[in-house]
Amino acid sequence: MWAHVWGFLYSNYFRFWLKWILRLLTGKCELQRLLGGAEAGARRTLSVGNGGAGAGAARLSRKRRVLRNAVHVEEAEVEKCVRDVMKEKNIEQKDTGFKTNLHISLLQISGYKKLYLNVENLRKVPYDSENEEHEEQLIELWNLLMPQETLRSRISKQWCDIGFQGDDPKTDFRGMGLLGLVNLVYFSKHYTNEARQILSRSNHPKLGYSYAIVGINLTEMAYSLLKNGALKAHLYNMVSGLPQLEHFHQFYCKHEVVEVVFADLYFIFFTGYLVYEFDKFWFEEEPESIMHFNHYREKFHEKIKGLLLDYNVVLTLQD
Ligand SMILES: *[C@@H]1O[C@H](CO)[C@@H](O)[C@H](O)[C@H]1NC(C)=O
């Protein structure tokens, strides 16, 4: 009860005066203090994101609305939006430090949303064995993981050797659709040695598990962390600068050039990180059998959520 009253007073009243006093003392507005501070990366962008979404809609001032619009801005409009915010807040345009920092933060916020949309779009595409490109990716996965062994036919018990359930992987992607396949392929492509090593460990006689199935399952874990915002700090720290050319990665997919925003790869690598760490975790915990997967998955999930709470978090395979 009191917490509610205090919360109400704080957000509607004290906060305003507090900011006003601070502004008098420092001659700067809240946003300037946020962006002028030494903290880079996630902490800064997360504060900008919250600053824009904090106030109740009914009490939104015009200035607040400018900032609120700013955190929903599209990448192409970021520059104009930065100018608007600075004008509204009476910040001199020549304050380039503020300008650059706000620019980066808004790009990160819009980048995260775009990443989620890309990932969601890929997830919604079901695996289709009539589609040549889907089939090619599946075969590529086999070739990356099993270079010394040729797949004797498209429908084959051999698929079980890389951890699918039956003789046709198409049914194993379920709720993750093409996202599950793309994650497995990209991880094997960029971290070939690690992927093969984990695959061979997954064949352990006692502690073994199904590599592909678990990989698809961990794709769902990464997806849910992205969806509920838990990956923000990690990704803001990873993609901390202005996007430059190298933040775009082009690859040729048969007839068309597909442009992947680098953040998409960071998501794929995050799933790779989960696969890598889950394997370590699984062998450390020594579960009695795969029947206990649920329990250990949840335990692992909690561990990862804990790590992601740190503002300075960067989770990569190299660690
Ligand atoms: C992953 O595993 C959990 C626990 O067994 C299960 O509830 C979930 O449906 C699985 N997800 C996928 C995509 O297989």
The ligand as an SDF file (V2000), in Angstrom:
LIG
                    3D

 14 14  0  0  0  0  0  0  0  0999 V2000
   12.1520  -27.4770  -25.3180 C   0  0  0  0  0  0  0  0  0  0  0  0
   12.0980  -28.2600  -24.1620 O   0  0  0  0  0  0  0  0  0  0  0  0
   11.0950  -27.9010  -23.2260 C   0  0  0  0  0  0  0  0  0  0  0  0
   11.2770  -28.8060  -22.0360 C   0  0  0  0  0  0  0  0  0  0  0  0
   11.3210  -30.1420  -22.3970 O   0  0  0  0  0  0  0  0  0  0  0  0
    9.7280  -28.0350  -23.8900 C   0  0  0  0  0  0  0  0  0  0  0  0
    8.7300  -27.6480  -22.9920 O   0  0  0  0  0  0  0  0  0  0  0  0
    9.6870  -27.1770  -25.1470 C   0  0  0  0  0  0  0  0  0  0  0  0
    8.4530  -27.3540  -25.8210 O   0  0  0  0  0  0  0  0  0  0  0  0
   10.8370  -27.5390  -26.0760 C   0  0  0  0  0  0  0  0  0  0  0  0
   10.8210  -26.6190  -27.2160 N   0  0  0  0  0  0  0  0  0  0  0  0
   11.0480  -26.9920  -28.4820 C   0  0  0  0  0  0  0  0  0  0  0  0
   10.9810  -25.9440  -29.5260 C   0  0  0  0  0  0  0  0  0  0  0  0
   11.3230  -28.1330  -28.7810 O   0  0  0  0  0  0  0  0  0  0  0  0
  1  2  1  0
  1 10  1  0
  2  3  1  0
  3  4  1  0
  3  6  1  0
  4  5  1  0
  6  7  1  0
  6  8  1  0
  8  9  1  0
  8 10  1  0
 10 11  1  0
 11 12  1  0
 12 13  1  0
 12 14  2  0
M  END
$$$$
